[in-house]
Amino acid sequence: MKVYGIPNCSTVKKARAWLDAHSVAHEFVDFKRSPPAPAALVAWVDALGWEALLNRRGTTWRQLPPAEQARVVDAASAVTLMLTHPSAIKRPVVESGKEVLVGFDEAVWTERFGDRRKGGRRAA
């Protein structure tokens, strides 16, 4: 499993703490040090939709000039913006096998990944 995000993001911190607490092995990839490759970003958009992946509530989006925000009208323009501004990607993005998830929802993660501590449920 790979978890993509920014280490100082509060949601990423919660997600990583949850994974550690539930003994879910994962590799963390820092967007700032290793921005996603165009092919990865396109695959995420294909799996999730660009609207789910683009973080329009975050600081990065709010600090963009209105004209730049207005240019985001479809998947291609959203990918272009997210490649230029990886901090505009909603976080964390999780690749687990062929599945891609975005954001942290404890109930969803418990269902999907379970608790891998001794005696806990193991996700398939």
SULBELRA-V577599 format. One record per run of one state. SS is the DSSP state (H for helix, E for strand, L for the rest). FROM is the first residue (numbers start at 1). LEN is the number of residues. If there is no record, write none. Layout:
# SULBELRA-V577599
ss | from | len
SS | FROM | LEN
SS | FROM | LEN
This chain:
# SULBELRA-V577599
ss | from | len
L | 1 | 1
E | 2 | 4
L | 6 | 4
H | 10 | 12
L | 22 | 5
E | 27 | 4
L | 31 | 7
H | 38 | 11
L | 49 | 1
H | 50 | 4
E | 54 | 1
L | 55 | 4
H | 59 | 5
L | 64 | 2
H | 66 | 5
L | 71 | 4
H | 75 | 10
L | 85 | 1
H | 86 | 3
E | 89 | 1
L | 90 | 3
E | 93 | 4
L | 97 | 2
E | 99 | 4
L | 103 | 3
H | 106 | 8
L | 114 | 11
